[in-house]
Amino acid sequence: MIDKLFSLEGKICLVTGGSRGLGSFMAQAFLEAGAAKVYITARKADACMVAAKELSQYGECIAIPADVSTTQGLSHLVSNLQAREEHLDVLVNNAGAGWGAPFGQVPEKGWDKVMDINAKTPFFLIQALAPMLKKKASAESTSVVINIGSIAGMVGSALDNFSYAASKSAVHQLTRVMATELAEDHIRVNAIAPGRFYSKMTEFLSQDKAAFEEECKGIPMHRWGEPEDIAGVALMLASRAGGFITGQIIAVDGGTTLIN
């Protein structure tokens, strides 16, 4: 029973922002868990293709480069996926962006960019792919949507990234309302709210030894997240192991939200 609980054998998955960081970690986990195919998408075509080639050592990984922050890019991704597959089992809305600036200096274009990709894109991608997610979903074998939120959407400190914090809070609420909306169609919708993980977005801090060590002191577990930390939770939510979980926001943050 345990082996089957966390198996994705035969499943078709799509991970946006899958060329690096958290997206890449989750894509690898799905492949290692037996997924039939994992599609990844990213704005930079070359990086997306290279990542798919590297991930293919674990299983079949296919790149569909697209800028999902735009209507055209989202439509390109959906049409390409529909041309290749009749159904979809797992959708991970991971693509995201931030825009750091002190209060009073946040430009409207920065605010809109972050809100579009972080909050708007997940909704319209779920809407566009809902028919594929419904296709083979059943009470015994649900389809799954995993939205990537952030503890920035849960705590009261934006750290000069105001639109990012607001957008991730929106992702959390979107997760709840979509879970209710899609439950009858046997589609579970949950969100992971990561704390600090090593990524391009946090590179500025992880490379500053003094700042990094100081921040770790303020995390109850005194470390940042590793690939296995995000991969394990994503795999649980995507598999039968999470079969009775929907509409939940799961903080993966080493305890940061306990003290903030």
C-alpha positions, 0 to 999 in steps of 0.5 A: 500500500505504501508504494502506491500511496506516493506513486504517480505511475502513468500520470501526465503532469504540467509544471509552469516555471519548471526550468529551475528552482522549485519547479525543477525540483517538483518536476524531478520528483514527479518523474522519479515517482513514475509519472508517464510524462512531465511537461515543463514550461518557462519564458526562456526557450533555451533554458526550458529545453536544456532543463527538459533534457537534464530532467529526462534522465529521470523519465520523459520530460517535455519542454513547451516554452511559453510566457504564461504571463501573457494571453498569447503565451498562455494560449500557446501552452494550452494549444500545444498541450492539447495537441499532444495529450487528451487529458491532464492529471497534475497541474502545478502553477509555479511560474512567478515573479517579484518586484522589490522597491521601497514603499513610495517607489513601486511603479505601476508596471512592476505591480501589474507584472507581478499580479498578472503572472502570480495571481491572474495566470494561475486562474486562467490556466486552471480555467483553460485546462479544466476540461483536460483535468476533468477528462479522467478524474474520478472519486478514486483517482482525482486530478490535482492542481497545486498552486505555489503561494508563499509565506509572504502572503501569510505574514505581515512583512512585505520586505519591500516586495509589496505586490509579491506579498499581495499576489501570493495572498490572492493565490491562497484565496484562489486556491480555496475558492477553486477547491470548492468550485472543482470538488464536484469534478473530482479535482483537488486544489491545494497550495504550497506556501514556501519559506526561504528556498535557494532560487534565482529570486533569493540569490542576492541573500544566499550569497551574502554570508552574514545576511544569510546566517542572520536570517537563519537565526530567525528561522526555528529550524535554522536553515533554508529549504532543500529540494527534497523539502518542496518535492516531498510535499508536492508529491504527497499532494499530487498522489493518492497520499493526499487524496482527501486534502483540498483547499489547504495552504501548506506552509513549508517554511521551517517554522517561520510563520510560527514566530512571524 
